[in-house]
Amino acid sequence: MKRSHKVAAGVAAALSLGLAAAVFAHPGPIRPGMMQHGMQGGPMAGRAHSADPAFGADMQLVHQMLVSHDKIKRTVANLPDGIRTVTESEDPEVAKAIKAHVASMQARLGEGRIFNLFSPTLPVLFRNKDKIKTVVAATEKGSAVTQTSDDPVVVAALQAHAAEVSELARDGMAAMMRAARANMVGSAHR
């Protein structure tokens, strides 16, 4: 690898690690305007969340689940027309965070208020929100979600997004940093 490519890769990695560290190590609440990359599909596109008063609360839930990812059990069944996921935790606080996050994301999808942290699938889902049928059932330890669509592109996006979320539940912050790096590298090549 050429030295200039190594330097560019190192800078991209440092930026993504620094971004993730700044957001997730921040001692207070995450406020609108604190995260300007990776939101809604590209660099600086995050400005749209500055008018979103729920952004900080949603970021806190994501942070709590990423930090406690080893306490989360998640199963995904790909259906011919979508997905069925069950996300739960034996830890009552984590279970509460799961339920709150699922409820918030369901409301955001219904209202078209995207909350995107480095996901290539969420923009597709939000653009096609009227093609998605969502059924959420609270469980004792979390939430069960079934999402279906008649559109094969949407079905593929639902299944890909479920895999993204499963990776976050499995690997926590490491998965978030990988997604941030991939987004930043992808943005540099656009």
C-alpha positions as CSV (number, residue, x, y, z in Angstrom):
1,M,0.0,0.0,0.0
2,K,1.3,3.4,-0.9
3,R,2.3,5.7,2.0
4,S,-0.4,8.3,1.0
5,H,-3.0,5.6,1.1
6,K,-1.8,4.4,4.5
7,V,-2.0,8.0,5.8
8,A,-5.5,8.5,4.4
9,A,-6.7,5.2,5.9
10,G,-5.1,6.2,9.2
11,V,-6.8,9.6,9.2
12,A,-10.1,8.1,8.3
13,A,-9.8,5.5,11.1
14,A,-8.7,8.2,13.6
15,L,-11.6,10.4,12.6
16,S,-14.1,7.6,13.0
17,L,-12.6,6.5,16.3
18,G,-12.5,10.0,17.5
19,L,-16.1,10.6,16.5
20,A,-17.3,7.5,18.2
21,A,-15.3,8.2,21.3
22,A,-16.5,11.8,21.4
23,V,-20.1,10.8,21.1
24,F,-20.1,7.7,23.3
25,A,-17.6,8.9,26.0
26,H,-19.4,12.2,26.4
27,P,-20.3,12.4,30.1
28,G,-23.6,14.3,29.7
29,P,-26.5,13.9,27.4
30,I,-25.9,13.8,23.7
31,R,-27.4,17.0,22.3
32,P,-28.6,17.9,18.8
33,G,-25.6,19.2,16.7
34,M,-23.0,17.1,18.5
35,M,-22.7,14.5,15.7
36,Q,-22.4,15.8,12.2
37,H,-21.2,12.7,10.3
38,G,-23.0,9.5,9.4
39,M,-26.5,10.9,10.0
40,Q,-29.0,10.4,7.3
41,G,-26.6,9.0,4.8
42,G,-23.6,11.3,4.5
43,P,-21.2,13.8,5.9
44,M,-22.7,16.9,7.4
45,A,-26.2,15.5,6.6
46,G,-26.8,15.3,10.4
47,R,-27.8,19.0,10.5
48,A,-31.4,17.8,10.0
49,H,-31.4,16.3,13.6
50,S,-30.6,19.7,15.2
51,A,-34.3,20.4,15.1
52,D,-35.1,17.0,16.6
53,P,-35.5,17.3,20.4
54,A,-35.7,13.5,20.8
55,F,-32.3,12.9,19.2
56,G,-30.4,13.2,22.5
57,A,-32.7,10.7,24.3
58,D,-32.5,8.3,21.4
59,M,-28.7,8.5,21.4
60,Q,-28.6,7.8,25.1
61,L,-30.6,4.6,24.5
62,V,-28.3,3.5,21.7
63,H,-25.3,4.2,23.9
64,Q,-26.8,2.2,26.8
65,M,-27.5,-0.8,24.6
66,L,-24.0,-0.6,22.9
67,V,-22.3,-0.5,26.3
68,S,-24.5,-3.4,27.5
69,H,-24.5,-5.4,24.3
70,D,-23.2,-8.5,26.1
71,K,-26.5,-8.5,28.1
72,I,-28.6,-8.5,25.0
73,K,-30.0,-11.6,23.3
74,R,-31.3,-11.2,19.8
75,T,-32.9,-13.6,17.4
76,V,-33.9,-12.8,13.8
77,A,-36.1,-14.8,11.5
78,N,-36.1,-13.8,7.8
79,L,-39.6,-14.2,6.4
80,P,-40.5,-14.3,2.8
81,D,-41.9,-10.8,3.1
82,G,-39.8,-9.3,5.9
83,I,-38.4,-10.1,9.3
84,R,-39.3,-11.1,12.9
85,T,-36.9,-10.1,15.6
86,V,-36.9,-10.7,19.3
87,T,-34.5,-8.5,21.3
88,E,-34.3,-9.1,25.1
89,S,-32.2,-8.8,28.2
90,E,-32.2,-10.4,31.6
91,D,-31.1,-7.0,32.9
92,P,-34.2,-4.9,33.7
93,E,-32.5,-1.6,32.8
94,V,-31.3,-2.9,29.4
95,A,-34.7,-4.5,28.8
96,K,-36.3,-1.1,29.5
97,A,-33.9,0.6,27.1
98,I,-34.7,-2.0,24.4
99,K,-38.5,-1.4,24.8
100,A,-38.0,2.4,24.7
101,H,-35.7,2.3,21.7
102,V,-38.1,0.1,19.7
103,A,-41.0,2.4,20.5
104,S,-39.1,5.5,19.6
105,M,-37.9,3.9,16.3
106,Q,-41.4,2.8,15.4
107,A,-42.7,6.4,16.0
108,R,-39.8,7.8,14.0
109,L,-40.5,5.5,11.0
110,G,-44.2,6.3,11.1
111,E,-43.4,10.1,11.2
112,G,-40.5,9.8,8.7
113,R,-38.0,11.3,11.2
114,I,-34.9,9.3,10.3
115,F,-32.4,8.4,13.0
116,N,-29.4,7.1,11.2
117,L,-26.1,6.2,12.7
118,F,-24.0,5.0,9.7
119,S,-26.6,2.6,8.3
120,P,-26.9,2.2,4.6
121,T,-30.3,0.5,5.0
122,L,-32.2,3.1,7.0
123,P,-32.4,5.7,4.3
124,V,-34.1,3.0,2.1
125,L,-36.5,2.0,4.8
126,F,-37.5,5.6,5.6
127,R,-38.0,6.5,1.9
128,N,-40.3,3.5,1.7
129,K,-41.9,3.8,5.2
130,D,-45.4,3.6,3.7
131,K,-44.6,0.2,2.2
132,I,-43.7,-1.3,5.6
133,K,-46.2,-3.0,8.0
134,T,-44.8,-3.1,11.6
135,V,-46.2,-5.0,14.5
136,V,-44.4,-4.6,17.9
137,A,-45.1,-6.7,20.9
138,A,-43.5,-6.0,24.2
139,T,-42.1,-9.1,25.9
140,E,-41.3,-9.4,29.6
141,K,-37.6,-8.8,28.8
142,G,-37.7,-6.6,25.6
143,S,-39.5,-6.4,22.3
144,A,-40.6,-8.6,19.4
145,V,-40.9,-6.9,16.1
146,T,-42.4,-8.1,12.8
147,Q,-41.9,-6.0,9.8
148,T,-43.3,-7.0,6.4
149,S,-43.6,-5.5,2.9
150,D,-44.9,-6.4,-0.5
151,D,-41.9,-4.7,-2.1
152,P,-38.8,-7.0,-2.6
153,V,-36.4,-4.0,-2.4
154,V,-37.9,-3.1,1.0
155,V,-37.8,-6.7,2.2
156,A,-34.1,-6.9,1.3
157,A,-33.5,-3.7,3.2
158,L,-35.4,-4.9,6.3
159,Q,-33.4,-8.1,6.3
160,A,-30.1,-6.2,5.8
161,H,-31.0,-3.8,8.6
162,A,-31.9,-6.6,11.0
163,A,-28.4,-8.0,10.3
164,E,-26.8,-4.6,11.0
165,V,-28.7,-4.4,14.4
166,S,-27.7,-8.0,15.2
167,E,-24.0,-7.1,14.6
168,L,-24.4,-4.1,17.0
169,A,-26.0,-6.3,19.6
170,R,-23.2,-8.9,19.2
171,D,-20.2,-6.5,19.1
172,G,-21.4,-3.3,20.7
173,M,-19.1,-0.3,20.2
174,A,-16.7,-2.2,18.0
175,A,-19.5,-2.7,15.5
176,M,-20.5,1.0,15.7
177,M,-16.9,2.0,15.0
178,R,-16.7,-0.4,12.0
179,A,-19.9,1.2,10.6
180,A,-18.5,4.7,11.1
181,R,-15.2,3.8,9.4
182,A,-17.1,2.2,6.5
183,N,-19.3,5.2,6.1
184,M,-16.4,7.7,6.2
185,V,-14.4,5.6,3.7
186,G,-17.5,5.3,1.5
187,S,-18.2,9.0,1.7
188,A,-14.6,9.8,0.6
189,H,-15.1,7.7,-2.6
190,R,-18.4,9.4,-3.6
